[in-house]
Amino acid sequence: MQILNHTTVPNRVQRPLKVMQFGGGNFLRAFVDWMVHVLNQETNFNGDIAIIKPTAGGDYAELKEQDGLFTVVLDGIKNGKLVAEKTLVTEVQQVIHSYNEWAAYLKLAENEDLRFIVSNTTEAGIKFNAEDKFDVNPPKEFPAKLTVWLYHRFKHFKADPSKGCILLPCELIEDNGAALKKAVLQYADHWKLEDGFKNWVNTSNHFCSTLVDRIVSGYPSDRAKEIEQELGYKDDLLVAGEYYHSWVIQANETVQKELPFAQTDLNVEFVDDLAPYREMKVRILNGAHTSMVPVGYLAGIRFVKEAMENEEVSSFVESLLLEEAAKTLDFPDDVKNKFVGDVLDRFRNPLLKHQLISISLNSTSKFVARLLPTLKDYYNAQGKLPKRIVFGLSAMLRFYKGEFNGENIALNDDKSVLDFFASEWHKVDDGTSSLAAFVNDVLKNTTIWGEDLTQIDGLTNSVAKNIENIEADGVAVCLKNL
């Protein structure tokens, strides 16, 4: 079978180079590059991509051997129906290793068509390092490399304001656009670059904070041969992911006009403030995961898909989202209901094999970030406890005993947290403490929760009663009684 490269796609179109992308991993290829392909197919965007290798290790050899070509395989549930889509992405025109091809990297700054800069350098990628030097080719950190590139562009085009760029970082940190801009300006100060450059960075470039969402599982090794037989070529860069995607971009009208997403069906939204959208994602998508894990696991379920096939657990998750979490969000009901529906569809995707035990990592801190604010907001607004979130918390405390029905649970959390739970459960087991005292001591632990949860009226008694019922009747019966 022929390997995918330029000979496989003899009529490949070469477009103006408009996008510089830091990183060529699975997520960016199945998210941003796929979106650029859709823009080219459905609008007059007419732009190609240069991928930059931002770190020293690796060389993107396969991407170069395949001439930047790869196939994105998307599966999922859309409007209740299973969909499958295979797309050959032809937009990657150049692949440049910043450590081995520094001159070629800087040369891109002289390209007058280049307008958009995308990055996904992990959560630790956007940071300032005082040890980075301006004249070291290249400096270590991604923002340092970017600053040198922007300065080269500033000098080459003589501070032309029209040659600024639109920056769209995809790193999963809060206010990623603002964080990237701050780091660039820190380097400008650290290297004593002229005020004119800093003014150009501030006024001629758009640093947009963004929120990305798509599960990308990577190379589909279990079905690659089947897919390649269907495609008619061998693709070592096959990348699989879910059909669902969301990109929320905090940007002004200039950016919106230059990125014609509105002319497509892509789930891209431009907003004035990203914070409410981040909160909705955390409270609904992430909150659902965190509540589902202990409840599903104690019910004998091991995968997300199985949880959604279980009538009691699925109903529990859906009701928690619609009747509790959604009520704490300041969005129109149709927006919240659609988001909840999308989340449930994603959980039902039969091709995504998410183990509950994998999602259980650091469940205590996840509860604090994802569900505790919802619990408190619901209580303050409704004057009563959200019973499903409280049941999820109860199941989590029982889960943290490390065994259930004679089976050990592979807990994964901070050692101090695990040691605390082990000690408290040991007191219950040897009779030196009651279950009610255990719950009280756990909920009072401000190191874990950030506050004394026994101060929330009725919470301690509700949690203790739930754990008693789980022990006596099992999770399935408890969920029916909810």
Protein Blocks (a to p, Z undefined) as FASTA:
>chain_A
ZZddfklmmmbccdddfbdcedjbfklmmmmmmmmmmmmmmmcnopadddddfbfghjhl
mmmmnnopacddddddeehiacddddddfkbmbdcdfklmmmlmmmmmmpmkbmbdcdde
bjklpccdfkbcfklccdfblklmmmmmmmmmmmmnoopaklcccdddfbdcehkllmmm
mmmmmmmmmnopafklmmmmmmmpccdddddddddebjafklmmmmmmmnopacfkbccd
dfbdcddddddfklmmmmckklpcbdcdddfblklmmmmmmmmmmmmmmmmmmmmmmnop
abfklmmmpmklmmmmmmmmmmmmmmmpccdfklmmmmmmmmmmmmmmmkbccdfklmmg
oklmmmmmmmmmmmmmmmmmnopacfklmmmmmmmmmmmnopaehiacdddddfklmmmm
mmmmmmmmnopacfklmmmmmmmmmklnopafklpghklmmmmmmmmmmmmnojklmmmm
ZZ
